[in-house]
Amino acid sequence: MAKMSKSKLMKRKTVEELKQLFKEYPTIGVADLYKVGASQLHEIRRKFRDIALLRVAKNTLVRMALKELGGDLERLSKYFEGQNILIFSKEDPFKLAKMLDEAKVPSFARPGDIAPEDIVVSEGNTGLPPGPIISDFSDVGIPARISSGSIWINKTTVVAKKGDVISSKLASVLARLGIKPIKIGLNLKAVYSDGLIFPADVLRIDVEAFKNDISKAWEDAFKLALTLEYMTVETLPMLLVKSYRTALALATATEYISAETLPLLVQRALSEASLLSSLTSKAEERKVEKEEPPKKEEKEEEEELGLAALFG
């Protein structure tokens, strides 16, 4: 009876400690401990000692603590199936997820593992000598041939899709090729923060693609604001320049004299005067060209008269 009482006291103590941690930390993650060994967990704790507090507890006790606290936190209960670890942190959920992914270590696949991504085997020389393994290549769908004393893969091949179960034979082939498709570490199931629960798939984002999307959205919004002439801190300088140019063009067109338009009007007047002078000069040249033939005829007549007088 005393032993049962002591056990209950220990459980109650654990529940109260968990409740305190849930209250103290704004970001709470639930991660899968599947296939994470003691040494790997120790290394993860060491890496994250200044970033997060990691706590392993029985699912029943965690659910009890969440139920007693109630509210939005209680929705985390559904993620406590199998072996789990709690991650208490003050970091942003997305930053925490990124750091956990970066802390994972590549590992060889074992039979029964789930492919985290598409597993691709590239074409080329494997460096493996000819032998029975070439039939294993064929069994897992890898086209291969023997050339120059080694096994060559004929073309790049996807041997497993994301979510596929890795067979014993495929695990063996991947190991012989030195391919480590499995990343060992803490796999987040969900993170609670500020009353919201973020599932794992939401937390895994392509940072560069996200930056590009934000940049494009900003550019589109900026262009739209300029078109609508909507004034903001960003659009005001451009709108002022646009308004100035429009006003200057209108003033110049109506020949309104001001400090800004006077140089433009003078320049336009000079250009028009130059053009007019050029046109006048060309007109005079054409006039002269038309008057020249009669002079020639007069000269010819004079010559004829001279000859007539000479022989008359």
Residue pairs with C-beta under 8 A, 6 or more apart in sequence:
11 61
14 57
14 58
14 61
15 61
15 64
15 65
15 68
16 65
18 55
18 57
18 61
18 62
18 65
18 86
19 65
19 68
19 69
21 53
21 55
21 86
21 88
22 28
22 65
22 66
22 69
22 73
23 69
24 88
25 53
25 88
25 89
25 90
26 90
26 193
26 194
27 88
27 89
27 90
27 91
27 92
27 93
27 96
27 191
27 192
27 193
28 73
28 76
28 86
28 87
28 88
28 89
28 191
28 192
28 193
29 52
29 86
29 87
29 88
29 89
29 93
29 96
29 97
29 100
29 188
29 190
29 191
29 192
30 76
30 79
30 80
30 84
30 85
30 86
30 87
30 188
30 189
30 190
30 191
31 84
31 85
31 87
31 100
31 186
31 187
31 188
31 189
32 82
32 83
32 84
32 186
32 187
32 188
32 189
33 41
33 56
33 82
33 83
33 84
33 85
33 186
34 82
34 83
34 187
35 113
35 184
36 44
36 184
36 185
36 186
40 105
40 184
40 185
41 54
41 85
44 54
44 103
44 185
44 186
45 54
47 103
48 54
48 87
48 99
48 103
51 89
51 91
51 96
51 99
52 87
52 88
52 89
52 91
52 96
53 87
53 88
53 89
54 85
54 86
54 87
54 88
55 85
55 86
55 88
56 84
56 85
56 86
57 86
59 80
59 81
59 84
62 77
62 80
62 84
62 86
63 77
63 80
66 73
66 74
66 76
66 77
67 74
67 77
72 192
72 195
72 196
72 197
73 192
75 192
75 197
76 190
76 192
76 197
79 189
79 190
84 189
85 186
87 96
87 100
87 186
87 188
87 191
89 96
91 99
92 193
93 191
93 193
93 198
93 203
94 198
94 203
94 205
96 191
97 188
97 191
97 200
97 203
97 204
98 207
100 185
100 186
100 188
101 183
101 185
101 204
103 185
103 186
104 183
104 184
104 185
104 186
105 183
105 184
105 185
106 180
106 181
106 182
106 183
106 184
107 180
107 182
107 183
107 184
108 171
108 174
108 175
108 179
108 180
108 182
109 115
109 119
109 166
109 170
109 171
109 174
109 175
109 179
109 180
109 181
109 182
110 166
110 171
110 182
111 166
111 167
111 168
111 171
112 165
112 166
113 165
113 166
113 171
113 182
114 163
114 164
114 165
114 166
115 160
115 161
115 162
115 163
115 164
115 165
115 166
115 181
116 162
116 181
116 182
116 183
117 162
117 181
118 158
118 160
118 161
118 162
119 158
119 159
119 160
119 166
119 174
119 179
119 181
120 156
120 157
120 158
120 159
121 142
121 153
121 156
121 157
121 159
121 174
121 177
121 179
122 153
122 156
123 152
123 153
123 154
123 155
123 156
123 157
124 152
124 153
125 148
125 150
125 151
125 152
126 144
126 150
126 151
126 152
126 153
126 177
127 150
128 150
128 151
128 176
128 177
129 149
129 150
129 151
130 146
130 149
130 150
130 151
133 151
133 173
133 176
134 144
134 146
134 151
136 169
136 172
136 173
137 143
137 144
137 151
137 153
137 173
138 144
139 169
140 159
140 167
140 169
140 170
140 173
141 157
141 159
142 153
142 157
142 159
142 173
143 153
143 154
143 155
143 157
144 151
144 152
144 153
144 154
145 151
145 152
145 154
146 152
159 170
159 173
159 174
160 166
160 170
160 181
166 174
166 181
174 180
174 181
187 200
188 200
188 203
189 199
189 200
190 197
190 198
190 199
190 200
191 197
191 198
191 203
192 198
222 234
222 235
224 230
225 232
225 234
225 235
226 235
226 238
226 239
226 242
229 239
231 239
248 260
248 261
248 264
251 258
251 260
251 261
252 261
252 264
252 265
252 268
255 261
255 265
257 265
